[in-house]
Amino acid sequence: MTEAMLVAAITISCVMVATWLVSLVLKNASIIDIVWGLGFVITSWVLAVTIDGDSTRQLLLAVMVGLWGLRLGGYLAKRNIGHGEDWRYKAMRKKKGARFGLISLVTVFGLQGVLMWIVSLPVMFGNSDATPGVGPLAVIGVMVWAVGLSFEAIGDWQLVQFKKDPNNAGKVMQTGLWSLTRHPNYFGDALLWWGIGIVGAETGSGVIGFIGPVVMTVFLLRVSGVPMLERSLMKRREGYAEYAARTSSFIPRPPKRI
Protein backbone atom coordinates (compact mmCIF):
# COMPACT_ATOMS: atom_id res chain seq x y z
CA MET A 1 0.00 0.00 0.00
CA THR A 2 2.89 2.34 0.76
CA GLU A 3 4.16 1.84 -2.78
CA ALA A 4 0.78 2.78 -4.26
CA MET A 5 0.61 5.91 -2.12
CA LEU A 6 4.09 6.93 -3.24
CA VAL A 7 3.39 6.23 -6.92
CA ALA A 8 0.16 8.24 -6.73
CA ALA A 9 1.91 11.13 -4.99
CA ILE A 10 4.68 11.28 -7.59
CA THR A 11 2.23 11.01 -10.49
CA ILE A 12 -0.08 13.72 -9.15
CA SER A 13 2.88 15.99 -8.38
CA CYS A 14 4.12 15.67 -11.96
CA VAL A 15 0.65 16.37 -13.36
CA MET A 16 0.17 19.44 -11.17
CA VAL A 17 3.61 20.94 -11.77
CA ALA A 18 3.22 20.44 -15.54
CA THR A 19 -0.23 22.05 -15.44
CA TRP A 20 1.12 24.95 -13.38
CA LEU A 21 3.90 25.58 -15.91
CA VAL A 22 1.38 25.63 -18.74
CA SER A 23 -0.81 28.03 -16.74
CA LEU A 24 2.13 30.43 -16.45
CA VAL A 25 2.57 30.44 -20.21
CA LEU A 26 -1.14 30.88 -20.87
CA LYS A 27 -1.63 33.23 -17.89
CA ASN A 28 -4.73 31.23 -17.10
CA ALA A 29 -5.00 29.18 -13.90
CA SER A 30 -8.46 27.95 -14.96
CA ILE A 31 -6.88 25.06 -16.83
CA ILE A 32 -6.71 23.28 -13.47
CA ASP A 33 -10.48 22.72 -13.76
CA ILE A 34 -10.01 20.79 -17.02
CA VAL A 35 -7.01 18.84 -15.72
CA TRP A 36 -8.80 17.95 -12.44
CA GLY A 37 -10.59 14.91 -13.84
CA LEU A 38 -7.74 13.99 -16.19
CA GLY A 39 -5.31 13.90 -13.28
CA PHE A 40 -7.35 11.12 -11.66
CA VAL A 41 -7.38 9.23 -14.95
CA ILE A 42 -3.61 9.39 -15.32
CA THR A 43 -3.09 8.38 -11.69
CA SER A 44 -5.46 5.41 -11.85
CA TRP A 45 -3.84 4.02 -15.00
CA VAL A 46 -0.31 4.52 -13.67
CA LEU A 47 -1.31 2.60 -10.55
CA ALA A 48 -2.87 -0.16 -12.65
CA VAL A 49 0.33 -0.77 -14.64
CA THR A 50 2.89 -0.34 -11.85
CA ILE A 51 1.34 -1.93 -8.74
CA ASP A 52 0.99 -5.67 -8.12
CA GLY A 53 -2.64 -6.54 -7.38
CA ASP A 54 -5.76 -8.18 -8.79
CA SER A 55 -5.56 -7.29 -12.48
CA THR A 56 -9.32 -7.45 -12.99
CA ARG A 57 -10.03 -5.00 -10.16
CA GLN A 58 -7.18 -2.75 -11.33
CA LEU A 59 -8.65 -2.61 -14.83
CA LEU A 60 -12.14 -2.07 -13.45
CA LEU A 61 -11.04 0.87 -11.30
CA ALA A 62 -9.02 2.38 -14.14
CA VAL A 63 -12.03 2.18 -16.48
CA MET A 64 -14.42 3.63 -13.88
CA VAL A 65 -12.15 6.56 -13.11
CA GLY A 66 -11.25 6.92 -16.78
CA LEU A 67 -14.83 7.23 -18.03
CA TRP A 68 -15.64 9.76 -15.33
CA GLY A 69 -12.48 11.84 -15.71
CA LEU A 70 -12.45 11.92 -19.50
CA ARG A 71 -16.11 12.91 -19.68
CA LEU A 72 -15.67 15.63 -17.07
CA GLY A 73 -12.46 16.94 -18.62
CA GLY A 74 -14.00 17.05 -22.08
CA TYR A 75 -17.13 18.77 -20.82
CA LEU A 76 -15.17 21.44 -18.96
CA ALA A 77 -12.78 21.94 -21.88
CA LYS A 78 -15.68 22.55 -24.24
CA ARG A 79 -17.31 24.91 -21.75
CA ASN A 80 -14.24 26.86 -20.64
CA ILE A 81 -11.79 27.11 -23.55
CA GLY A 82 -12.01 30.49 -25.22
CA HIS A 83 -13.79 32.16 -22.32
CA GLY A 84 -10.74 33.44 -20.44
CA GLU A 85 -9.74 32.86 -16.86
CA ASP A 86 -12.39 32.05 -14.25
CA TRP A 87 -13.40 34.97 -12.02
CA ARG A 88 -12.05 33.21 -8.93
CA TYR A 89 -8.53 33.10 -10.29
CA LYS A 90 -8.82 36.59 -11.77
CA ALA A 91 -9.61 37.90 -8.30
CA MET A 92 -6.64 36.04 -6.82
CA ARG A 93 -4.36 37.26 -9.61
CA LYS A 94 -5.43 40.87 -9.02
CA LYS A 95 -4.93 40.59 -5.27
CA LYS A 96 -1.53 38.87 -5.41
CA GLY A 97 -0.15 40.78 -8.39
CA ALA A 98 3.21 39.61 -9.73
CA ARG A 99 3.46 37.02 -6.95
CA PHE A 100 0.38 35.13 -8.15
CA GLY A 101 2.33 32.78 -10.40
CA LEU A 102 4.43 31.35 -7.58
CA ILE A 103 1.66 31.54 -5.00
CA SER A 104 -0.72 29.64 -7.29
CA LEU A 105 1.68 26.69 -7.32
CA VAL A 106 0.76 26.13 -3.66
CA THR A 107 -2.71 27.65 -3.22
CA VAL A 108 -4.25 26.38 -6.47
CA PHE A 109 -2.28 23.49 -7.95
CA GLY A 110 -0.66 22.19 -4.77
CA LEU A 111 -3.84 22.12 -2.71
CA GLN A 112 -5.84 20.49 -5.49
CA GLY A 113 -3.06 17.95 -5.90
CA VAL A 114 -3.31 17.03 -2.21
CA LEU A 115 -7.09 16.76 -2.52
CA MET A 116 -6.69 14.57 -5.62
CA TRP A 117 -4.37 12.26 -3.71
CA ILE A 118 -6.79 11.91 -0.78
CA VAL A 119 -9.83 11.31 -2.99
CA SER A 120 -7.83 8.68 -4.92
CA LEU A 121 -7.26 6.57 -1.78
CA PRO A 122 -9.85 3.91 -2.73
CA VAL A 123 -8.10 3.48 -6.07
CA MET A 124 -4.76 3.02 -4.29
CA PHE A 125 -6.20 0.41 -1.91
CA GLY A 126 -8.05 -1.34 -4.71
CA ASN A 127 -4.84 -1.66 -6.69
CA SER A 128 -2.65 -2.84 -3.83
CA ASP A 129 -4.28 -6.07 -2.70
CA ALA A 130 -4.71 -9.13 -4.92
CA THR A 131 -7.14 -10.85 -2.52
CA PRO A 132 -9.97 -11.33 -2.60
CA GLY A 133 -10.78 -11.12 -6.29
CA VAL A 134 -13.61 -9.14 -7.83
CA GLY A 135 -16.92 -10.24 -6.33
CA PRO A 136 -20.45 -9.11 -5.37
CA LEU A 137 -19.26 -6.01 -3.53
CA ALA A 138 -17.59 -4.75 -6.69
CA VAL A 139 -20.83 -5.27 -8.60
CA ILE A 140 -22.65 -3.10 -6.06
CA GLY A 141 -19.92 -0.49 -6.37
CA VAL A 142 -20.23 -0.40 -10.15
CA MET A 143 -24.00 0.04 -9.87
CA VAL A 144 -23.62 2.95 -7.45
CA TRP A 145 -20.96 4.46 -9.70
CA ALA A 146 -23.20 4.11 -12.76
CA VAL A 147 -26.06 5.95 -11.06
CA GLY A 148 -23.70 8.71 -9.99
CA LEU A 149 -22.13 9.07 -13.43
CA SER A 150 -25.58 9.19 -15.00
CA PHE A 151 -26.71 11.96 -12.66
CA GLU A 152 -23.59 14.00 -13.38
CA ALA A 153 -23.60 13.49 -17.16
CA ILE A 154 -27.34 13.89 -17.68
CA GLY A 155 -27.48 16.90 -15.37
CA ASP A 156 -24.68 18.60 -17.31
CA TRP A 157 -26.33 17.76 -20.64
CA GLN A 158 -29.70 19.10 -19.51
CA LEU A 159 -28.10 22.35 -18.36
CA VAL A 160 -26.29 22.78 -21.69
CA GLN A 161 -29.55 22.30 -23.59
CA PHE A 162 -31.30 24.80 -21.32
CA LYS A 163 -28.62 27.44 -21.88
CA LYS A 164 -28.74 26.99 -25.65
CA ASP A 165 -32.21 28.53 -25.72
CA PRO A 166 -31.83 32.34 -25.72
CA ASN A 167 -35.26 32.60 -24.08
CA ASN A 168 -33.75 31.05 -20.95
CA ALA A 169 -31.10 33.76 -20.48
CA GLY A 170 -31.02 34.77 -16.81
CA LYS A 171 -33.57 32.12 -15.86
CA VAL A 172 -33.21 29.26 -13.39
CA MET A 173 -32.87 25.70 -14.65
CA GLN A 174 -35.49 23.71 -12.72
CA THR A 175 -36.66 20.85 -14.93
CA GLY A 176 -35.43 17.30 -15.44
CA LEU A 177 -32.97 16.20 -12.77
CA TRP A 178 -32.75 19.84 -11.70
CA SER A 179 -36.29 19.58 -10.34
CA LEU A 180 -35.12 16.89 -7.91
CA THR A 181 -31.88 18.49 -6.74
CA ARG A 182 -30.30 21.89 -7.29
CA HIS A 183 -26.99 20.21 -8.03
CA PRO A 184 -27.45 16.86 -9.82
CA ASN A 185 -23.88 17.08 -11.15
CA TYR A 186 -22.38 17.50 -7.67
CA PHE A 187 -24.60 14.75 -6.24
CA GLY A 188 -23.57 12.45 -9.08
CA ASP A 189 -19.90 13.30 -8.60
CA ALA A 190 -20.04 12.38 -4.91
CA LEU A 191 -22.09 9.22 -5.50
CA LEU A 192 -19.82 7.80 -8.18
CA TRP A 193 -16.83 8.18 -5.88
CA TRP A 194 -18.71 6.23 -3.22
CA GLY A 195 -19.14 3.55 -5.87
CA ILE A 196 -15.40 3.56 -6.53
CA GLY A 197 -14.87 3.38 -2.77
CA ILE A 198 -17.07 0.28 -2.54
CA VAL A 199 -15.05 -1.45 -5.26
CA GLY A 200 -11.82 -0.63 -3.45
CA ALA A 201 -13.28 -1.78 -0.12
CA GLU A 202 -13.63 -5.34 -1.40
CA THR A 203 -9.97 -5.82 -0.46
CA GLY A 204 -10.90 -5.46 3.22
CA SER A 205 -8.18 -2.97 4.06
CA GLY A 206 -9.71 -0.83 1.31
CA VAL A 207 -12.39 0.25 3.77
CA ILE A 208 -9.90 2.93 4.81
CA GLY A 209 -10.21 4.27 1.27
CA PHE A 210 -13.68 5.58 2.11
CA ILE A 211 -11.80 8.60 3.41
CA GLY A 212 -11.65 9.68 -0.24
CA PRO A 213 -15.41 9.77 -0.95
CA VAL A 214 -16.03 11.37 2.44
CA VAL A 215 -13.61 14.20 1.66
CA MET A 216 -15.04 14.64 -1.85
CA THR A 217 -18.58 14.84 -0.45
CA VAL A 218 -17.62 17.30 2.27
CA PHE A 219 -15.87 19.58 -0.22
CA LEU A 220 -18.83 19.51 -2.61
CA LEU A 221 -21.36 20.12 0.16
CA ARG A 222 -19.52 22.47 2.48
CA VAL A 223 -16.51 24.04 0.82
CA SER A 224 -15.98 24.69 -2.89
CA GLY A 225 -19.07 23.17 -4.48
CA VAL A 226 -22.59 23.98 -3.35
CA PRO A 227 -21.88 26.93 -1.01
CA MET A 228 -19.74 28.91 -3.47
CA LEU A 229 -22.10 28.39 -6.40
CA GLU A 230 -25.22 29.07 -4.35
CA ARG A 231 -23.91 32.44 -3.15
CA SER A 232 -23.29 33.43 -6.75
CA LEU A 233 -26.64 32.18 -8.07
CA MET A 234 -28.61 33.91 -5.32
CA LYS A 235 -27.18 37.20 -6.58
CA ARG A 236 -27.33 36.53 -10.33
CA ARG A 237 -30.53 34.55 -10.88
CA GLU A 238 -33.95 36.04 -10.25
CA GLY A 239 -36.23 33.47 -8.67
CA TYR A 240 -33.41 31.30 -7.39
CA ALA A 241 -34.43 31.77 -3.75
CA GLU A 242 -37.91 30.41 -4.51
CA TYR A 243 -36.40 27.50 -6.44
CA ALA A 244 -34.05 26.77 -3.52
CA ALA A 245 -36.93 26.82 -1.04
CA ARG A 246 -38.72 23.92 -2.75
CA THR A 247 -35.82 21.92 -4.21
CA SER A 248 -33.31 19.75 -2.37
CA SER A 249 -29.80 21.17 -2.34
CA PHE A 250 -28.09 17.82 -2.88
CA ILE A 251 -29.87 14.47 -2.41
CA PRO A 252 -32.63 14.08 -5.04
CA ARG A 253 -36.22 14.13 -3.83
CA PRO A 254 -39.57 15.40 -5.14
CA PRO A 255 -39.88 19.19 -4.76
CA LYS A 256 -41.77 20.64 -1.82
CA ARG A 257 -45.14 22.21 -2.33
CA ILE A 258 -45.02 25.87 -1.35
C-alpha positions as CSV (number, residue, x, y, z in Angstrom):
1,M,0.0,0.0,0.0
2,T,2.9,2.3,0.8
3,E,4.2,1.8,-2.8
4,A,0.8,2.8,-4.3
5,M,0.6,5.9,-2.1
6,L,4.1,6.9,-3.2
7,V,3.4,6.2,-6.9
8,A,0.2,8.2,-6.7
9,A,1.9,11.1,-5.0
10,I,4.7,11.3,-7.6
11,T,2.2,11.0,-10.5
12,I,-0.1,13.7,-9.2
13,S,2.9,16.0,-8.4
14,C,4.1,15.7,-12.0
15,V,0.7,16.4,-13.4
16,M,0.2,19.4,-11.2
17,V,3.6,20.9,-11.8
18,A,3.2,20.4,-15.5
19,T,-0.2,22.1,-15.4
20,W,1.1,24.9,-13.4
21,L,3.9,25.6,-15.9
22,V,1.4,25.6,-18.7
23,S,-0.8,28.0,-16.7
24,L,2.1,30.4,-16.4
25,V,2.6,30.4,-20.2
26,L,-1.1,30.9,-20.9
27,K,-1.6,33.2,-17.9
28,N,-4.7,31.2,-17.1
29,A,-5.0,29.2,-13.9
30,S,-8.5,28.0,-15.0
31,I,-6.9,25.1,-16.8
32,I,-6.7,23.3,-13.5
33,D,-10.5,22.7,-13.8
34,I,-10.0,20.8,-17.0
35,V,-7.0,18.8,-15.7
36,W,-8.8,17.9,-12.4
37,G,-10.6,14.9,-13.8
38,L,-7.7,14.0,-16.2
39,G,-5.3,13.9,-13.3
40,F,-7.4,11.1,-11.7
41,V,-7.4,9.2,-15.0
42,I,-3.6,9.4,-15.3
43,T,-3.1,8.4,-11.7
44,S,-5.5,5.4,-11.8
45,W,-3.8,4.0,-15.0
46,V,-0.3,4.5,-13.7
47,L,-1.3,2.6,-10.5
48,A,-2.9,-0.2,-12.6
49,V,0.3,-0.8,-14.6
50,T,2.9,-0.3,-11.9
51,I,1.3,-1.9,-8.7
52,D,1.0,-5.7,-8.1
53,G,-2.6,-6.5,-7.4
54,D,-5.8,-8.2,-8.8
55,S,-5.6,-7.3,-12.5
56,T,-9.3,-7.5,-13.0
57,R,-10.0,-5.0,-10.2
58,Q,-7.2,-2.8,-11.3
59,L,-8.6,-2.6,-14.8
60,L,-12.1,-2.1,-13.5
61,L,-11.0,0.9,-11.3
62,A,-9.0,2.4,-14.1
63,V,-12.0,2.2,-16.5
64,M,-14.4,3.6,-13.9
65,V,-12.1,6.6,-13.1
66,G,-11.2,6.9,-16.8
67,L,-14.8,7.2,-18.0
68,W,-15.6,9.8,-15.3
69,G,-12.5,11.8,-15.7
70,L,-12.4,11.9,-19.5
71,R,-16.1,12.9,-19.7
72,L,-15.7,15.6,-17.1
73,G,-12.5,16.9,-18.6
74,G,-14.0,17.0,-22.1
75,Y,-17.1,18.8,-20.8
76,L,-15.2,21.4,-19.0
77,A,-12.8,21.9,-21.9
78,K,-15.7,22.6,-24.2
79,R,-17.3,24.9,-21.8
80,N,-14.2,26.9,-20.6
81,I,-11.8,27.1,-23.6
82,G,-12.0,30.5,-25.2
83,H,-13.8,32.2,-22.3
84,G,-10.7,33.4,-20.4
85,E,-9.7,32.9,-16.9
86,D,-12.4,32.0,-14.3
87,W,-13.4,35.0,-12.0
88,R,-12.1,33.2,-8.9
89,Y,-8.5,33.1,-10.3
90,K,-8.8,36.6,-11.8
91,A,-9.6,37.9,-8.3
92,M,-6.6,36.0,-6.8
93,R,-4.4,37.3,-9.6
94,K,-5.4,40.9,-9.0
95,K,-4.9,40.6,-5.3
96,K,-1.5,38.9,-5.4
97,G,-0.1,40.8,-8.4
98,A,3.2,39.6,-9.7
99,R,3.5,37.0,-7.0
100,F,0.4,35.1,-8.1
101,G,2.3,32.8,-10.4
102,L,4.4,31.3,-7.6
103,I,1.7,31.5,-5.0
104,S,-0.7,29.6,-7.3
105,L,1.7,26.7,-7.3
106,V,0.8,26.1,-3.7
107,T,-2.7,27.6,-3.2
108,V,-4.2,26.4,-6.5
109,F,-2.3,23.5,-7.9
110,G,-0.7,22.2,-4.8
111,L,-3.8,22.1,-2.7
112,Q,-5.8,20.5,-5.5
113,G,-3.1,17.9,-5.9
114,V,-3.3,17.0,-2.2
115,L,-7.1,16.8,-2.5
116,M,-6.7,14.6,-5.6
117,W,-4.4,12.3,-3.7
118,I,-6.8,11.9,-0.8
119,V,-9.8,11.3,-3.0
120,S,-7.8,8.7,-4.9
121,L,-7.3,6.6,-1.8
122,P,-9.9,3.9,-2.7
123,V,-8.1,3.5,-6.1
124,M,-4.8,3.0,-4.3
125,F,-6.2,0.4,-1.9
126,G,-8.1,-1.3,-4.7
127,N,-4.8,-1.7,-6.7
128,S,-2.6,-2.8,-3.8
129,D,-4.3,-6.1,-2.7
130,A,-4.7,-9.1,-4.9
131,T,-7.1,-10.9,-2.5
132,P,-10.0,-11.3,-2.6
133,G,-10.8,-11.1,-6.3
134,V,-13.6,-9.1,-7.8
135,G,-16.9,-10.2,-6.3
136,P,-20.5,-9.1,-5.4
137,L,-19.3,-6.0,-3.5
138,A,-17.6,-4.7,-6.7
139,V,-20.8,-5.3,-8.6
140,I,-22.7,-3.1,-6.1
141,G,-19.9,-0.5,-6.4
142,V,-20.2,-0.4,-10.2
143,M,-24.0,0.0,-9.9
144,V,-23.6,3.0,-7.4
145,W,-21.0,4.5,-9.7
146,A,-23.2,4.1,-12.8
147,V,-26.1,5.9,-11.1
148,G,-23.7,8.7,-10.0
149,L,-22.1,9.1,-13.4
150,S,-25.6,9.2,-15.0
151,F,-26.7,12.0,-12.7
152,E,-23.6,14.0,-13.4
153,A,-23.6,13.5,-17.2
154,I,-27.3,13.9,-17.7
155,G,-27.5,16.9,-15.4
156,D,-24.7,18.6,-17.3
157,W,-26.3,17.8,-20.6
158,Q,-29.7,19.1,-19.5
159,L,-28.1,22.4,-18.4
160,V,-26.3,22.8,-21.7
161,Q,-29.6,22.3,-23.6
162,F,-31.3,24.8,-21.3
163,K,-28.6,27.4,-21.9
164,K,-28.7,27.0,-25.7
165,D,-32.2,28.5,-25.7
166,P,-31.8,32.3,-25.7
167,N,-35.3,32.6,-24.1
168,N,-33.7,31.0,-21.0
169,A,-31.1,33.8,-20.5
170,G,-31.0,34.8,-16.8
171,K,-33.6,32.1,-15.9
172,V,-33.2,29.3,-13.4
173,M,-32.9,25.7,-14.7
174,Q,-35.5,23.7,-12.7
175,T,-36.7,20.9,-14.9
176,G,-35.4,17.3,-15.4
177,L,-33.0,16.2,-12.8
178,W,-32.7,19.8,-11.7
179,S,-36.3,19.6,-10.3
180,L,-35.1,16.9,-7.9
181,T,-31.9,18.5,-6.7
182,R,-30.3,21.9,-7.3
183,H,-27.0,20.2,-8.0
184,P,-27.4,16.9,-9.8
185,N,-23.9,17.1,-11.1
186,Y,-22.4,17.5,-7.7
187,F,-24.6,14.8,-6.2
188,G,-23.6,12.5,-9.1
189,D,-19.9,13.3,-8.6
190,A,-20.0,12.4,-4.9
191,L,-22.1,9.2,-5.5
192,L,-19.8,7.8,-8.2
193,W,-16.8,8.2,-5.9
194,W,-18.7,6.2,-3.2
195,G,-19.1,3.5,-5.9
196,I,-15.4,3.6,-6.5
197,G,-14.9,3.4,-2.8
198,I,-17.1,0.3,-2.5
199,V,-15.0,-1.5,-5.3
200,G,-11.8,-0.6,-3.4
201,A,-13.3,-1.8,-0.1
202,E,-13.6,-5.3,-1.4
203,T,-10.0,-5.8,-0.5
204,G,-10.9,-5.5,3.2
205,S,-8.2,-3.0,4.1
206,G,-9.7,-0.8,1.3
207,V,-12.4,0.3,3.8
208,I,-9.9,2.9,4.8
209,G,-10.2,4.3,1.3
210,F,-13.7,5.6,2.1
211,I,-11.8,8.6,3.4
212,G,-11.6,9.7,-0.2
213,P,-15.4,9.8,-1.0
214,V,-16.0,11.4,2.4
215,V,-13.6,14.2,1.7
216,M,-15.0,14.6,-1.8
217,T,-18.6,14.8,-0.5
218,V,-17.6,17.3,2.3
219,F,-15.9,19.6,-0.2
220,L,-18.8,19.5,-2.6
221,L,-21.4,20.1,0.2
222,R,-19.5,22.5,2.5
223,V,-16.5,24.0,0.8
224,S,-16.0,24.7,-2.9
225,G,-19.1,23.2,-4.5
226,V,-22.6,24.0,-3.4
227,P,-21.9,26.9,-1.0
228,M,-19.7,28.9,-3.5
229,L,-22.1,28.4,-6.4
230,E,-25.2,29.1,-4.3
231,R,-23.9,32.4,-3.2
232,S,-23.3,33.4,-6.8
233,L,-26.6,32.2,-8.1
234,M,-28.6,33.9,-5.3
235,K,-27.2,37.2,-6.6
236,R,-27.3,36.5,-10.3
237,R,-30.5,34.5,-10.9
238,E,-34.0,36.0,-10.3
239,G,-36.2,33.5,-8.7
240,Y,-33.4,31.3,-7.4
241,A,-34.4,31.8,-3.7
242,E,-37.9,30.4,-4.5
243,Y,-36.4,27.5,-6.4
244,A,-34.0,26.8,-3.5
245,A,-36.9,26.8,-1.0
246,R,-38.7,23.9,-2.8
247,T,-35.8,21.9,-4.2
248,S,-33.3,19.8,-2.4
249,S,-29.8,21.2,-2.3
250,F,-28.1,17.8,-2.9
251,I,-29.9,14.5,-2.4
252,P,-32.6,14.1,-5.0
253,R,-36.2,14.1,-3.8
254,P,-39.6,15.4,-5.1
255,P,-39.9,19.2,-4.8
256,K,-41.8,20.6,-1.8
257,R,-45.1,22.2,-2.3
258,I,-45.0,25.9,-1.4
